[in-house]
Every structure is written in C-alpha cells, then in structure tokens.
C-alpha cells in the first residue's frame, strides 16, 4: 500500500537524515569504512555462507582488466539448480523452435566458440571453454555494500513502472491489452553519469504479468549501478521476480532461477565500447520469446546468441503469458538538495535526435495470436518530461528517442 503523498515527503526527510547520520559517525571516527564496525560476527558468517552458495567451483578463472574475476563454471553446476523447483531440471540447450518472423540466424549454435557481436573487458584475457558458463565472481565487499547477504542481487527500490514518482523516474513506452509471448528491441548503449552511489540509471525492457498481489516480471538491459558493481560502467543485466520484488528473484545469476547456456557472455560484466555523442552509435539486440512448442520456457537471446532462459516453472502468472511489455529508461532520484543530476540514456533530451539522444528501435511483440508485430495502441509513461522525456520517431511506432540530464533549469 502506497503512503499518502505528504507522508512520503516526511518519510523521505527522515530517511535522508538517518542515512547521513549512519555513515557520518563511523566515517568520522575511523577515517575510512571499516566493515568490522558495521557487521557483527553473525552477519560476517552469513556473508561467507552466501559467498559459498553464489561462487560455484570454477574449472577456469579469468581476471578481467577492470578488476572483475570471471569464473568458468560447469554448466550443470550453475546456481539455477539450487532452486527447489529445478532440482531435477534437464537443461534445454536450444529452444525447440524460433518465432516466425524473428530476424536472426536460426543456425546459431550456443556451443560454438564464435565471438559475440559486442565485447566485454574479460574477453581480452581469455574465454570460457565449451560445457561451462561465465559467471562474474561475487566478492565479500559486494555483499557488504548490499547491507546484508539476503539483500544481495535484489532491487532495493520497487522497480516496475508505477505512479508514485517519489524516487523512481521513467521515460517508457508501454504496450498492453493483449496476451504477449515475446518481444524484441535494439537498445542504444551509453554510459550515463550517476550522481549518488545509491542511485542507478538503466535502459531495459520489462515483460510483466499479474497485479500487486501476484506480480511477475522478466527483465534485461544495460545498467549503471555502483551499489551492485562498485563502479559506474554500463553492464549487461537480467532480472526476474515472481512476487512483486518481495522475496523471489534477483539480478543475473545472483540467486537460483535463470538458466544460462551461453559460454561467451557474462551478465554483470561491463559492455564495451559504448556510444559516443555525435559519433559512432553502439547497440545491443534483445529477444525474448516463450518456447510454446517446447517446455514453455522464456528464452532470452542477446546479440544473436541463445543466451539462456527463465524456466516457466519458477513463475505463477507469467508461466502462461505476459500481460504487458515496456521499453525505456529508469533512474533513481534521491532528491538530495534538488533533483538528481543522474542522467538517463545519453544524458541528452530526445529532441536532439540521431547520434546525440539514446534510442530503442526495432520494437516488436508476439501477441495473443502468436503473431510478430509492431506496438499498437501503445502509450508513454513519463514521470517528468522536464527531467527525462521520450519522443516517438518514424511512422511505425517501433522507434523512439528518450532520456535527459536530470537537474536543469526546468527541472530544479
């Protein structure tokens, strides 16, 4: 249940004061952050136990130039199979079929060592062999930044488009009113500036089903999130929840659920290069579809590679079909001393157009008739157009520019 507007404002002030006091006292007394003064022995034990659960034995480890460690884990020993509903799960190495009309090479072989159509820094120092998947290693400091082992990998803020406008700001296109069995999009890749460590900026898609009592999502895109990754690099991510972001779901492979089959792409790892203002534009293509001719799993294809799938068995409402598809950007605005300067997309308004504003293109859905088509009767969801905006481009409803700088004279 949402707080009344006035109560939300009062709560926001209390949270800001508490946040400042919490960090000011230990920092001023010791000069730097000493995790032993914040986490007791029980919490440290929980962290170590969680690290053991998350970091599966590696057949090979690759140290990335950006400091990440990528573990090549036996595909049959990945975190997904710790899920109670997946204990006896048989990996589906390929979808049983591809949706008619999807424009990609059906001959793609997930077991091949062909390189993906984009790069990640760890690729410079090696590749994972066949029969393994690359997993970004979770470090102790990653869990400590999350505040608790139980919170790691989960979205701290409610992150599906809603109307509160308190901390989340959106510029999105929404397609609903039908059953949906898939979607596709090409997402322009940028490196937006993020003001506060606990804020983030992302460009992604959502496929959702249900209501606030029983709400499921599958999501993927590009995200800058210092709290999760300890830097401000754009990183590829996936997400899912089966209970409105309460107790189930997580980013990437940070909890059991998503089954990865590709050995070339690591979620949580940085994406490079990214787009340049007035210069070369970079983009990533995402496809999601329900394998209705097979086990009903929700397959994800990234950059023309069969990346993996969300098993239908881990969902309740979404086990059948989605009820809405969204594409666009989201930022967290803490509003400390005015609107945040955290950027969305390229950090420029959509009116600047090609080469300067971020975009989504080639938007399609698979509708209730299992027909691939462009968005129809779609609507925009824009929290504050003076801060971040969205403009449709072209005549087919499958392309839009979006984003903005955040704080500016019209968005103080």
MOLIN-V369449 format. One record per residue. PSI is psi as a letter, one per 20 degrees, with the letter a starting at -180 (NA if undefined). Layout:
<<PSI> <PSI>>
This chain:
<<p> <q> <q> <q> <g> <h> <h> <g> <g> <g> <h> <g> <g> <g> <g> <g> <g> <g> <g> <g> <h> <g> <h> <g> <g> <h> <g> <h> <h> <i> <h> <r> <o> <o> <h> <h> <i> <h> <p> <r> <h> <g> <h> <h> <g> <h> <g> <h> <h> <h> <h> <h> <h> <g> <n> <q> <p> <p> <h> <q> <q> <p> <o> <q> <h> <j> <i> <q> <p> <o> <p> <o> <p> <p> <h> <i> <j> <r> <h> <h> <j> <i> <p> <h> <i> <j> <h> <k> <p> <p> <p> <o> <h> <q> <q> <h> <r> <q> <p> <p> <i> <p> <m> <r> <o> <i> <i> <p> <o> <i> <i> <r> <k> <q> <q> <r> <k> <r> <q> <q> <h> <h> <h> <h> <j> <r> <q> <p> <r> <q> <i> <r> <q> <p> <p> <p> <p> <p> <r> <g> <h> <g> <h> <h> <h> <i> <h> <q> <h> <h> <i> <p> <i> <q> <p> <h> <q> <p> <k> <q> <p> <a> <j> <h> <j> <g> <h> <p> <p> <q> <o> <q> <p> <p> <p> <a> <j> <r> <q> <p> <j> <r> <r> <q> <q> <p> <p> <p> <p> <r> <n> <q> <p> <p> <g> <q> <h> <j> <r> <r> <p> <q> <p> <r> <q> <p> <p> <q> <q> <a> <a> <h> <h> <n> <p> <q> <q> <p> <q> <q> <b> <p> <q> <o> <n> <h> <h> <h> <i> <j> <a> <k> <q> <p> <q> <q> <q> <r> <q> <q> <q> <j> <l> <l> <k> <f> <i> <q> <r> <r> <q> <c> <k> <j> <r> <q> <f> <p> <o> <q> <i> <q> <j> <h> <p> <o> <q> <i> <q> <q> <p> <q> <r> <r> <q> <p> <p> <j> <b> <p> <p> <q> <q> <p> <p> <p> <q> <p> <q> <p> <m> <i> <i> <d> <j> <j> <q> <o> <q> <p> <p> <p> <l> <j> <p> <n> <g> <a> <q> <o> <p> <h> <i> <i> <q> <f> <g> <i> <h> <f> <r> <q> <i> <q> <p> <q> <q> <b> <q> <q> <q> <p> <o> <h> <k> <o> <k> <a> <q> <q> <j> <p> <q> <p> <c> <i> <j> <q> <q> <h> <h> <h> <b> <p> <i> <h> <q> <q> <r> <q> <r> <l> <p> <q> <q> <o> <a> <h> <j> <k> <p> <p> <r> <r> <q> <q> <k> <r> <q> <q> <o> <o> <g> <o> <i> <i> <g> <p> <r> <p> <p> <q> <q> <a> <j> <j> <j> <j> <p> <q> <q> <r> <a> <r> <i> <c> <p> <r> <h> <i> <m> <NA>>
